[in-house]
Amino acid sequence: MSTETGEVTGPEWETAPAEEAGTKTEGAAPQEKAPNPPHFILYMEGPAYADTLRQLTLWTHHVLLPVYGREVTSSAPWCSRWWEHPEAVAQLHGLWLAWGDLTGPGSNMSGPANWHRDYLAGVMASLRDPMGPFAGCKPGGHRAKEVPPVDAKDPFGPPPGPPR
């Protein structure tokens, strides 16, 4: 998310410590309970998807790519329209959620190191793989991918009725 100063922060759903998030302390009125973490972006649609994708885009363009983007080559592709690749959106969303969890307020001091070790390298290697979601994309040239064909959308469901 972007603040008025242009600073990009973690996911909006970051919660406050338990004593600030609805638990009752002696002599104090209970505060509003913190919201639940969001669902994975692939389960979202409509305004929720659009808002989350915008936040992910801000983080990707203002944090991830300037620091970790590296040069685009044929052996390490990147698509300038990455948001049109569902696999990239899914992987980047997971990376962003982990970023918010491990580097946000309340995270421990080893959180950033854990994020680098456990999340960043694997996701970037997968996305930048020559056979990955950006295969065939070149700087300034997006190439849509075809979804692999399947013989039946629900092969174990009830058989279709007779043709009409």
VOVOLO-78081 format. One record per residue (C-alpha): residue number from 1; residue in three letters; chain; x, y, z. Coordinates in nm, 3 decimals. Layout:
<sites>
<site n="NUM" res="ALA" chain="A" east="X" north="Y" up="Z"/>
...
</sites>
This chain:
<sites>
<site n="1" res="MET" chain="A" east="0.000" north="0.000" up="0.000"/>
<site n="2" res="SER" chain="A" east="0.119" north="0.351" up="-0.067"/>
<site n="3" res="THR" chain="A" east="0.102" north="0.631" up="0.187"/>
<site n="4" res="GLU" chain="A" east="0.062" north="1.001" up="0.112"/>
<site n="5" res="THR" chain="A" east="0.441" north="1.031" up="0.104"/>
<site n="6" res="GLY" chain="A" east="0.465" north="0.755" up="-0.155"/>
<site n="7" res="GLU" chain="A" east="0.600" north="0.503" up="0.097"/>
<site n="8" res="VAL" chain="A" east="0.493" north="0.149" up="0.020"/>
<site n="9" res="THR" chain="A" east="0.392" north="-0.056" up="0.319"/>
<site n="10" res="GLY" chain="A" east="0.273" north="-0.411" up="0.377"/>
<site n="11" res="PRO" chain="A" east="-0.078" north="-0.546" up="0.336"/>
<site n="12" res="GLU" chain="A" east="-0.358" north="-0.338" up="0.487"/>
<site n="13" res="TRP" chain="A" east="-0.473" north="-0.633" up="0.692"/>
<site n="14" res="GLU" chain="A" east="-0.169" north="-0.629" up="0.918"/>
<site n="15" res="THR" chain="A" east="-0.309" north="-0.663" up="1.265"/>
<site n="16" res="ALA" chain="A" east="-0.224" north="-0.495" up="1.589"/>
<site n="17" res="PRO" chain="A" east="-0.090" north="-0.680" up="1.893"/>
<site n="18" res="ALA" chain="A" east="-0.349" north="-0.885" up="2.079"/>
<site n="19" res="GLU" chain="A" east="-0.392" north="-0.629" up="2.357"/>
<site n="20" res="GLU" chain="A" east="-0.492" north="-0.373" up="2.094"/>
<site n="21" res="ALA" chain="A" east="-0.703" north="-0.608" up="1.885"/>
<site n="22" res="GLY" chain="A" east="-1.011" north="-0.672" up="2.089"/>
<site n="23" res="THR" chain="A" east="-0.885" north="-0.828" up="2.408"/>
<site n="24" res="LYS" chain="A" east="-0.998" north="-0.668" up="2.726"/>
<site n="25" res="THR" chain="A" east="-0.747" north="-0.522" up="2.968"/>
<site n="26" res="GLU" chain="A" east="-0.840" north="-0.443" up="3.325"/>
<site n="27" res="GLY" chain="A" east="-1.052" north="-0.129" up="3.342"/>
<site n="28" res="ALA" chain="A" east="-1.050" north="-0.069" up="2.967"/>
<site n="29" res="ALA" chain="A" east="-1.331" north="-0.111" up="2.718"/>
<site n="30" res="PRO" chain="A" east="-1.270" north="-0.377" up="2.454"/>
<site n="31" res="GLN" chain="A" east="-1.156" north="-0.239" up="2.122"/>
<site n="32" res="GLU" chain="A" east="-1.274" north="-0.349" up="1.781"/>
<site n="33" res="LYS" chain="A" east="-1.142" north="-0.691" up="1.679"/>
<site n="34" res="ALA" chain="A" east="-0.873" north="-0.690" up="1.411"/>
<site n="35" res="PRO" chain="A" east="-0.984" north="-0.806" up="1.065"/>
<site n="36" res="ASN" chain="A" east="-0.899" north="-1.154" up="0.945"/>
<site n="37" res="PRO" chain="A" east="-0.618" north="-1.193" up="0.694"/>
<site n="38" res="PRO" chain="A" east="-0.735" north="-1.179" up="0.334"/>
<site n="39" res="HIS" chain="A" east="-0.800" north="-1.482" up="0.126"/>
<site n="40" res="PHE" chain="A" east="-0.553" north="-1.580" up="-0.142"/>
<site n="41" res="ILE" chain="A" east="-0.592" north="-1.355" up="-0.446"/>
<site n="42" res="LEU" chain="A" east="-0.703" north="-1.639" up="-0.673"/>
<site n="43" res="TYR" chain="A" east="-1.018" north="-1.672" up="-0.461"/>
<site n="44" res="MET" chain="A" east="-1.105" north="-1.303" up="-0.501"/>
<site n="45" res="GLU" chain="A" east="-1.312" north="-1.134" up="-0.767"/>
<site n="46" res="GLY" chain="A" east="-1.456" north="-0.794" up="-0.845"/>
<site n="47" res="PRO" chain="A" east="-1.354" north="-0.497" up="-0.629"/>
<site n="48" res="ALA" chain="A" east="-1.171" north="-0.715" up="-0.375"/>
<site n="49" res="TYR" chain="A" east="-0.952" north="-0.860" up="-0.650"/>
<site n="50" res="ALA" chain="A" east="-0.893" north="-0.518" up="-0.809"/>
<site n="51" res="ASP" chain="A" east="-0.800" north="-0.354" up="-0.477"/>
<site n="52" res="THR" chain="A" east="-0.566" north="-0.637" up="-0.382"/>
<site n="53" res="LEU" chain="A" east="-0.404" north="-0.642" up="-0.726"/>
<site n="54" res="ARG" chain="A" east="-0.345" north="-0.266" up="-0.702"/>
<site n="55" res="GLN" chain="A" east="-0.176" north="-0.305" up="-0.362"/>
<site n="56" res="LEU" chain="A" east="0.031" north="-0.595" up="-0.497"/>
<site n="57" res="THR" chain="A" east="0.128" north="-0.385" up="-0.800"/>
<site n="58" res="LEU" chain="A" east="0.243" north="-0.095" up="-0.583"/>
<site n="59" res="TRP" chain="A" east="0.458" north="-0.329" up="-0.373"/>
<site n="60" res="THR" chain="A" east="0.596" north="-0.506" up="-0.680"/>
<site n="61" res="HIS" chain="A" east="0.681" north="-0.181" up="-0.862"/>
<site n="62" res="HIS" chain="A" east="0.810" north="0.016" up="-0.561"/>
<site n="63" res="VAL" chain="A" east="0.979" north="-0.251" up="-0.350"/>
<site n="64" res="LEU" chain="A" east="1.033" north="-0.584" up="-0.523"/>
<site n="65" res="LEU" chain="A" east="1.152" north="-0.483" up="-0.871"/>
<site n="66" res="PRO" chain="A" east="1.375" north="-0.187" up="-0.774"/>
<site n="67" res="VAL" chain="A" east="1.558" north="-0.400" up="-0.517"/>
<site n="68" res="TYR" chain="A" east="1.537" north="-0.757" up="-0.651"/>
<site n="69" res="GLY" chain="A" east="1.440" north="-0.723" up="-1.017"/>
<site n="70" res="ARG" chain="A" east="1.776" north="-0.786" up="-1.187"/>
<site n="71" res="GLU" chain="A" east="1.835" north="-0.748" up="-1.558"/>
<site n="72" res="VAL" chain="A" east="1.597" north="-0.913" up="-1.804"/>
<site n="73" res="THR" chain="A" east="1.763" north="-1.168" up="-2.032"/>
<site n="74" res="SER" chain="A" east="1.649" north="-1.463" up="-2.239"/>
<site n="75" res="SER" chain="A" east="1.757" north="-1.691" up="-1.954"/>
<site n="76" res="ALA" chain="A" east="1.584" north="-1.473" up="-1.692"/>
<site n="77" res="PRO" chain="A" east="1.271" north="-1.325" up="-1.855"/>
<site n="78" res="TRP" chain="A" east="1.028" north="-1.081" up="-1.700"/>
<site n="79" res="CYS" chain="A" east="0.703" north="-0.954" up="-1.847"/>
<site n="80" res="SER" chain="A" east="0.629" north="-0.584" up="-1.819"/>
<site n="81" res="ARG" chain="A" east="0.261" north="-0.686" up="-1.803"/>
<site n="82" res="TRP" chain="A" east="0.312" north="-0.950" up="-1.533"/>
<site n="83" res="TRP" chain="A" east="-0.042" north="-0.893" up="-1.397"/>
<site n="84" res="GLU" chain="A" east="-0.177" north="-1.062" up="-1.712"/>
<site n="85" res="HIS" chain="A" east="-0.012" north="-1.390" up="-1.608"/>
<site n="86" res="PRO" chain="A" east="-0.227" north="-1.560" up="-1.339"/>
<site n="87" res="GLU" chain="A" east="0.064" north="-1.775" up="-1.220"/>
<site n="88" res="ALA" chain="A" east="0.279" north="-1.466" up="-1.167"/>
<site n="89" res="VAL" chain="A" east="-0.003" north="-1.290" up="-0.981"/>
<site n="90" res="ALA" chain="A" east="-0.049" north="-1.594" up="-0.756"/>
<site n="91" res="GLN" chain="A" east="0.321" north="-1.632" up="-0.679"/>
<site n="92" res="LEU" chain="A" east="0.379" north="-1.261" up="-0.625"/>
<site n="93" res="HIS" chain="A" east="0.074" north="-1.238" up="-0.399"/>
<site n="94" res="GLY" chain="A" east="0.209" north="-1.520" up="-0.182"/>
<site n="95" res="LEU" chain="A" east="0.550" north="-1.348" up="-0.172"/>
<site n="96" res="TRP" chain="A" east="0.386" north="-1.018" up="-0.075"/>
<site n="97" res="LEU" chain="A" east="0.180" north="-1.179" up="0.201"/>
<site n="98" res="ALA" chain="A" east="0.496" north="-1.340" up="0.343"/>
<site n="99" res="TRP" chain="A" east="0.671" north="-1.001" up="0.319"/>
<site n="100" res="GLY" chain="A" east="0.396" north="-0.839" up="0.525"/>
<site n="101" res="ASP" chain="A" east="0.408" north="-1.118" up="0.782"/>
<site n="102" res="LEU" chain="A" east="0.786" north="-1.132" up="0.818"/>
<site n="103" res="THR" chain="A" east="0.887" north="-0.768" up="0.780"/>
<site n="104" res="GLY" chain="A" east="0.588" north="-0.575" up="0.913"/>
<site n="105" res="PRO" chain="A" east="0.523" north="-0.431" up="1.256"/>
<site n="106" res="GLY" chain="A" east="0.547" north="-0.697" up="1.522"/>
<site n="107" res="SER" chain="A" east="0.772" north="-0.928" up="1.322"/>
<site n="108" res="ASN" chain="A" east="1.088" north="-1.047" up="1.488"/>
<site n="109" res="MET" chain="A" east="1.433" north="-0.923" up="1.388"/>
<site n="110" res="SER" chain="A" east="1.514" north="-1.234" up="1.185"/>
<site n="111" res="GLY" chain="A" east="1.197" north="-1.198" up="0.976"/>
<site n="112" res="PRO" chain="A" east="1.361" north="-1.026" up="0.678"/>
<site n="113" res="ALA" chain="A" east="1.638" north="-1.287" up="0.665"/>
<site n="114" res="ASN" chain="A" east="1.377" north="-1.563" up="0.678"/>
<site n="115" res="TRP" chain="A" east="1.179" north="-1.396" up="0.398"/>
<site n="116" res="HIS" chain="A" east="1.489" north="-1.384" up="0.179"/>
<site n="117" res="ARG" chain="A" east="1.586" north="-1.743" up="0.254"/>
<site n="118" res="ASP" chain="A" east="1.245" north="-1.909" up="0.251"/>
<site n="119" res="TYR" chain="A" east="1.043" north="-1.712" up="-0.005"/>
<site n="120" res="LEU" chain="A" east="1.223" north="-1.464" up="-0.230"/>
<site n="121" res="ALA" chain="A" east="1.476" north="-1.686" up="-0.406"/>
<site n="122" res="GLY" chain="A" east="1.232" north="-1.965" up="-0.490"/>
<site n="123" res="VAL" chain="A" east="0.959" north="-1.739" up="-0.622"/>
<site n="124" res="MET" chain="A" east="1.193" north="-1.525" up="-0.831"/>
<site n="125" res="ALA" chain="A" east="1.365" north="-1.836" up="-0.973"/>
<site n="126" res="SER" chain="A" east="1.028" north="-1.982" up="-1.067"/>
<site n="127" res="LEU" chain="A" east="0.900" north="-1.662" up="-1.226"/>
<site n="128" res="ARG" chain="A" east="1.226" north="-1.587" up="-1.410"/>
<site n="129" res="ASP" chain="A" east="1.279" north="-1.943" up="-1.534"/>
<site n="130" res="PRO" chain="A" east="1.306" north="-1.955" up="-1.916"/>
<site n="131" res="MET" chain="A" east="1.020" north="-2.208" up="-1.917"/>
<site n="132" res="GLY" chain="A" east="0.821" north="-2.020" up="-1.650"/>
<site n="133" res="PRO" chain="A" east="0.517" north="-1.796" up="-1.685"/>
<site n="134" res="PHE" chain="A" east="0.710" north="-1.530" up="-1.877"/>
<site n="135" res="ALA" chain="A" east="0.852" north="-1.767" up="-2.139"/>
<site n="136" res="GLY" chain="A" east="0.825" north="-1.594" up="-2.475"/>
<site n="137" res="CYS" chain="A" east="0.780" north="-1.248" up="-2.322"/>
<site n="138" res="LYS" chain="A" east="1.045" north="-0.991" up="-2.405"/>
<site n="139" res="PRO" chain="A" east="1.100" north="-0.635" up="-2.281"/>
<site n="140" res="GLY" chain="A" east="0.805" north="-0.441" up="-2.420"/>
<site n="141" res="GLY" chain="A" east="0.654" north="-0.759" up="-2.565"/>
<site n="142" res="HIS" chain="A" east="0.393" north="-0.955" up="-2.372"/>
<site n="143" res="ARG" chain="A" east="0.294" north="-1.298" up="-2.503"/>
<site n="144" res="ALA" chain="A" east="-0.027" north="-1.450" up="-2.368"/>
<site n="145" res="LYS" chain="A" east="-0.008" north="-1.815" up="-2.270"/>
<site n="146" res="GLU" chain="A" east="-0.256" north="-2.081" up="-2.371"/>
<site n="147" res="VAL" chain="A" east="-0.408" north="-2.288" up="-2.094"/>
<site n="148" res="PRO" chain="A" east="-0.331" north="-2.659" up="-2.137"/>
<site n="149" res="PRO" chain="A" east="-0.628" north="-2.846" up="-2.285"/>
<site n="150" res="VAL" chain="A" east="-0.834" north="-3.097" up="-2.087"/>
<site n="151" res="ASP" chain="A" east="-1.072" north="-3.358" up="-2.227"/>
<site n="152" res="ALA" chain="A" east="-1.348" north="-3.284" up="-1.976"/>
<site n="153" res="LYS" chain="A" east="-1.393" north="-3.003" up="-1.724"/>
<site n="154" res="ASP" chain="A" east="-1.542" north="-3.244" up="-1.467"/>
<site n="155" res="PRO" chain="A" east="-1.446" north="-3.599" up="-1.570"/>
<site n="156" res="PHE" chain="A" east="-1.582" north="-3.757" up="-1.252"/>
<site n="157" res="GLY" chain="A" east="-1.910" north="-3.568" up="-1.238"/>
<site n="158" res="PRO" chain="A" east="-2.243" north="-3.705" up="-1.363"/>
<site n="159" res="PRO" chain="A" east="-2.244" north="-3.781" up="-1.734"/>
<site n="160" res="PRO" chain="A" east="-2.389" north="-3.509" up="-1.956"/>
<site n="161" res="GLY" chain="A" east="-2.746" north="-3.543" up="-2.066"/>
<site n="162" res="PRO" chain="A" east="-2.843" north="-3.634" up="-2.422"/>
<site n="163" res="PRO" chain="A" east="-2.792" north="-3.363" up="-2.684"/>
<site n="164" res="ARG" chain="A" east="-3.100" north="-3.153" up="-2.759"/>
</sites>
